[in-house]
Amino acid sequence: MQLWKHLSQQISQHTQQAFEINAHSSMGGGCINDAYQVSDGSQHFFVKLNNIEHGDMFETEALSLKEISDCGKVRVPEPICFGQYNSQAYLVLEYLMLSGRPNSAEFGEKMAAMHRNTARQYGWHRDNTIGSTPQQNRLTDNWVDFWREQRLLPQLMLAEKNGYGQALSSVADRLVANFDRLFDHYSPQASMLHGDLWGGNAAALADGTPVIFDPALYYGDREADIAMTYLFGGFDAQFYAAYNEAWPLDEGFKVRRTFYNLYHILNHLNLFGTAYLGQAISMSERVLAEI
């Protein structure tokens, strides 16, 4: 297959070491990409493939991983190269032998350390994706404006386009108009965020060292990252205890946690359908009841 030959050449060029793929095996790539382990018998790499229109998604993932790696706080797979060949886009990453859940206490400490890397504005210099949904990251001075214009409203507008507008309208309009009250006495720093920090995007090396991957990076309220760790099973108590010991969360997080996670549930509604509609409505009502 000519793609493997092309990738062999690209990997050799970017690593400055001879490499020729002589074996490749399919791996779990999630709902969006095809994924492979490729090898020459001694060296191994992780390859993501998708249609050519997803090339920008792979580029921003590579840039995100490099930015997290450069901060030196949490281990990520190092990006090797990305590009396009014929009708396919590809991303080549360092291949890591991952084995289950990370050491929880170490993971909490490392995430707090990563979040202490801050920027002057909220957002990032590139738009990216959350799953396969476009995610805007226009640099903004005001966090409430950023979340309204670049997180909540785009998901609600997409939900309306997908036919859920009538079901969501009563709670959505009130939430957009009133959620700024959640920030009356709280002004978050613009922290480096993973952006999609659920359990499926974290694992460990053989010695328990935490590894994170598949980021949707931007700079914003660290609570948004920690909130997502409670979705889809959540992390254990040691993770939260270690995080709070390193950098305690604000008391208002208990309410804002549901608010921030609404963004991801709306995204799942838009990606996967009606099964998430009731949860989106109930979460909106819960937040409104606390405002």
C-alpha positions as CSV (number, residue, x, y, z in Angstrom):
1,M,0.0,0.0,0.0
2,Q,1.5,3.3,-1.1
3,L,0.3,5.1,2.1
4,W,2.6,2.9,4.3
5,K,5.5,3.7,2.0
6,H,4.7,7.4,2.3
7,L,4.4,7.2,6.0
8,S,7.7,5.3,6.2
9,Q,9.4,8.2,4.4
10,Q,7.8,10.9,6.5
11,I,8.7,9.1,9.8
12,S,12.3,8.6,8.7
13,Q,12.5,12.3,7.7
14,H,11.1,13.6,10.9
15,T,12.9,11.3,13.3
16,Q,16.1,11.4,11.2
17,Q,16.3,7.6,11.6
18,A,15.7,4.9,9.0
19,F,12.3,3.4,9.3
20,E,10.3,1.2,7.0
21,I,6.9,-0.1,7.9
22,N,6.8,-3.9,7.6
23,A,3.9,-4.5,10.0
24,H,0.8,-2.7,10.9
25,S,-2.2,-3.6,13.1
26,S,-5.5,-1.9,13.7
27,M,-6.1,-0.4,17.1
28,G,-9.1,1.2,18.8
29,G,-9.4,4.7,17.4
30,G,-12.6,5.8,19.0
31,C,-15.6,7.0,17.1
32,I,-13.9,9.3,14.7
33,N,-10.5,8.0,13.4
34,D,-9.0,4.7,12.2
35,A,-5.9,3.9,14.3
36,Y,-2.9,1.7,13.7
37,Q,0.3,0.6,15.4
38,V,3.1,0.5,12.7
39,S,6.5,-1.1,13.2
40,D,9.7,-2.0,11.4
41,G,10.4,-4.7,14.0
42,S,12.2,-2.5,16.5
43,Q,10.6,0.9,16.3
44,H,6.9,1.5,16.8
45,F,4.6,4.4,16.1
46,F,0.9,5.2,16.5
47,V,-0.9,6.4,13.4
48,K,-4.3,8.0,13.1
49,L,-6.1,8.1,9.7
50,N,-9.2,9.9,8.5
51,N,-10.6,11.6,5.3
52,I,-8.6,14.4,3.9
53,E,-11.0,17.1,5.2
54,H,-9.9,16.2,8.7
55,G,-6.4,17.3,8.1
56,D,-6.8,20.5,10.1
57,M,-8.1,18.4,13.1
58,F,-4.9,16.4,13.1
59,E,-2.7,19.5,12.8
60,T,-4.3,21.1,15.8
61,E,-4.0,17.9,17.8
62,A,-0.3,17.7,17.0
63,L,0.1,21.4,18.0
64,S,-1.9,20.8,21.2
65,L,0.2,17.8,22.2
66,K,3.4,19.7,21.6
67,E,2.2,22.6,23.8
68,I,1.3,20.3,26.6
69,S,4.6,18.5,26.2
70,D,6.6,21.7,26.2
71,C,5.0,22.7,29.6
72,G,6.7,19.7,31.1
73,K,4.0,18.8,33.6
74,V,2.1,15.8,32.2
75,R,3.2,13.1,29.8
76,V,1.6,13.0,26.4
77,P,2.5,11.0,23.2
78,E,5.0,13.1,21.3
79,P,3.8,14.1,17.8
80,I,6.0,12.9,15.0
81,C,4.4,14.3,11.9
82,F,1.1,15.0,10.2
83,G,-0.1,15.6,6.7
84,Q,-2.1,14.3,3.7
85,Y,-1.6,11.6,1.2
86,N,-4.1,11.2,-1.7
87,S,-7.5,11.1,-0.1
88,Q,-6.4,10.6,3.5
89,A,-5.1,12.7,6.4
90,Y,-2.8,11.2,8.9
91,L,-1.2,11.9,12.3
92,V,1.8,10.0,13.5
93,L,2.5,9.9,17.3
94,E,5.0,8.3,19.6
95,Y,3.8,4.8,20.5
96,L,3.4,4.4,24.2
97,M,2.7,1.1,26.0
98,L,-0.3,2.0,28.1
99,S,-1.6,-0.1,30.9
100,G,-4.9,0.9,32.6
101,R,-5.5,3.8,35.0
102,P,-2.9,6.3,36.1
103,N,-1.7,6.7,39.7
104,S,-4.5,8.8,41.0
105,A,-2.5,11.0,43.4
106,E,0.2,11.7,41.0
107,F,-2.3,12.4,38.3
108,G,-4.1,15.0,40.4
109,E,-0.8,16.7,41.3
110,K,0.3,16.8,37.7
111,M,-3.0,18.2,36.4
112,A,-2.9,21.0,39.0
113,A,0.7,21.7,37.9
114,M,-0.4,21.8,34.2
115,H,-3.2,24.2,35.0
116,R,-0.8,26.6,36.6
117,N,0.5,27.3,33.1
118,T,-1.5,30.4,32.2
119,A,-2.0,32.8,29.3
120,R,-3.1,36.5,29.2
121,Q,-6.4,35.7,27.4
122,Y,-8.9,32.9,27.2
123,G,-8.9,30.8,24.1
124,W,-6.1,29.7,21.9
125,H,-4.3,30.8,18.7
126,R,-6.2,28.1,16.7
127,D,-9.7,26.8,16.6
128,N,-9.9,23.0,17.0
129,T,-12.5,20.3,17.6
130,I,-14.3,18.7,20.5
131,G,-14.8,15.2,19.2
132,S,-15.6,16.0,15.6
133,T,-17.5,19.2,16.4
134,P,-15.7,22.5,15.5
135,Q,-14.6,24.4,18.6
136,Q,-14.0,28.1,18.5
137,N,-11.0,29.5,20.5
138,R,-10.9,33.2,19.5
139,L,-8.7,35.0,22.1
140,T,-10.9,36.9,24.5
141,D,-10.4,39.0,27.7
142,N,-13.7,38.1,29.4
143,W,-14.4,34.5,30.4
144,V,-18.1,34.9,30.6
145,D,-18.2,36.3,27.0
146,F,-15.9,33.5,25.9
147,W,-18.1,30.8,27.3
148,R,-21.3,32.3,26.0
149,E,-20.1,33.1,22.5
150,Q,-17.7,30.2,21.8
151,R,-19.0,27.3,23.9
152,L,-22.6,27.5,24.9
153,L,-24.2,29.3,22.0
154,P,-22.5,27.3,19.2
155,Q,-23.8,24.1,20.8
156,L,-27.3,25.4,21.3
157,M,-27.4,26.7,17.7
158,L,-26.2,23.4,16.4
159,A,-28.8,21.6,18.6
160,E,-31.5,23.9,17.0
161,K,-30.2,23.0,13.5
162,N,-30.4,19.3,14.5
163,G,-34.1,19.6,15.5
164,Y,-33.8,20.0,19.3
165,G,-34.4,23.7,19.5
166,Q,-38.0,23.5,20.6
167,A,-37.3,21.1,23.4
168,L,-34.4,23.1,24.7
169,S,-35.7,26.6,24.1
170,S,-37.3,27.4,27.5
171,V,-34.3,26.4,29.6
172,A,-31.6,27.5,27.0
173,D,-32.8,31.0,26.7
174,R,-32.9,31.5,30.5
175,L,-29.5,29.9,30.9
176,V,-27.8,32.1,28.3
177,A,-29.4,35.2,29.9
178,N,-28.5,34.3,33.5
179,F,-25.4,32.1,33.8
180,D,-23.1,35.1,34.3
181,R,-24.4,35.1,37.9
182,L,-22.2,32.0,38.5
183,F,-19.2,34.3,38.1
184,D,-20.3,37.2,40.3
185,H,-17.6,36.5,42.8
186,Y,-15.3,34.3,40.8
187,S,-12.8,35.3,38.0
188,P,-10.8,32.4,36.8
189,Q,-7.3,32.5,35.4
190,A,-6.7,31.4,31.8
191,S,-5.2,28.0,32.6
192,M,-3.8,25.5,30.0
193,L,-6.7,23.0,29.6
194,H,-6.8,19.5,28.1
195,G,-10.3,20.4,27.0
196,D,-11.7,16.8,26.8
197,L,-10.5,15.3,30.1
198,W,-12.7,12.2,30.6
199,G,-11.4,8.8,31.7
200,G,-11.0,7.5,28.1
201,N,-8.4,10.2,27.4
202,A,-6.1,9.3,30.3
203,A,-4.0,6.2,30.9
204,A,-0.7,5.1,32.4
205,L,2.7,3.8,31.5
206,A,3.7,0.5,33.1
207,D,5.0,2.3,36.2
208,G,1.7,4.2,36.7
209,T,3.0,7.5,35.2
210,P,-0.1,9.4,34.0
211,V,-0.5,10.0,30.3
212,I,-3.1,12.2,28.7
213,F,-4.0,12.3,25.0
214,D,-6.7,13.4,22.4
215,P,-6.7,17.0,23.7
216,A,-9.0,19.8,22.7
217,L,-6.6,22.4,24.1
218,Y,-7.4,26.0,25.0
219,Y,-6.8,28.4,27.9
220,G,-9.7,28.8,30.3
221,D,-11.1,28.1,33.7
222,R,-9.4,25.0,35.2
223,E,-12.8,24.0,36.6
224,A,-13.9,23.1,33.1
225,D,-11.3,20.4,33.0
226,I,-12.0,19.1,36.4
227,A,-15.7,19.1,35.8
228,M,-15.4,16.8,32.9
229,T,-13.5,14.2,35.0
230,Y,-16.9,13.6,36.7
231,L,-18.6,12.6,33.4
232,F,-18.8,9.0,32.1
233,G,-17.7,7.3,35.3
234,G,-15.4,9.9,36.8
235,F,-12.0,9.6,38.5
236,D,-11.5,8.3,42.1
237,A,-11.3,10.3,45.4
238,Q,-7.5,10.2,45.5
239,F,-7.3,12.2,42.2
240,Y,-9.5,15.0,43.6
241,A,-7.8,15.0,47.0
242,A,-4.4,15.3,45.4
243,Y,-5.6,18.0,43.1
244,N,-7.2,20.1,45.8
245,E,-4.2,19.7,48.0
246,A,-2.0,21.1,45.3
247,W,-4.5,23.8,44.2
248,P,-7.8,24.0,46.0
249,L,-10.9,24.5,43.9
250,D,-13.3,27.4,44.6
251,E,-16.4,26.6,46.7
252,G,-18.6,27.6,43.7
253,F,-17.3,24.7,41.7
254,K,-20.1,22.4,42.9
255,V,-22.6,24.4,40.9
256,R,-20.3,25.3,38.0
257,R,-19.4,21.7,37.6
258,T,-22.9,20.9,36.2
259,F,-22.8,24.1,34.1
260,Y,-19.5,23.3,32.4
261,N,-20.5,19.7,31.8
262,L,-23.6,20.8,30.0
263,Y,-21.3,21.8,27.1
264,H,-20.1,18.3,26.7
265,I,-23.6,16.8,27.0
266,L,-24.9,19.2,24.4
267,N,-22.0,18.1,22.2
268,H,-22.9,14.5,22.7
269,L,-26.5,15.4,21.8
270,N,-25.4,16.9,18.6
271,L,-23.0,14.1,17.8
272,F,-25.0,11.0,18.9
273,G,-28.6,12.0,19.1
274,T,-31.7,12.1,21.3
275,A,-30.4,9.9,24.1
276,Y,-28.7,13.0,25.6
277,L,-31.7,15.4,25.3
278,G,-33.3,14.6,28.6
279,Q,-29.9,14.9,30.4
280,A,-29.2,18.3,28.7
281,I,-32.6,19.6,29.9
282,S,-32.3,18.3,33.4
283,M,-28.7,19.7,33.8
284,S,-29.9,23.1,32.5
285,E,-32.7,23.1,35.0
286,R,-30.4,22.2,37.9
287,V,-28.1,25.1,37.1
288,L,-30.9,27.5,36.8
289,A,-32.3,26.4,40.2
290,E,-28.9,27.2,41.8
291,I,-28.4,30.6,40.3
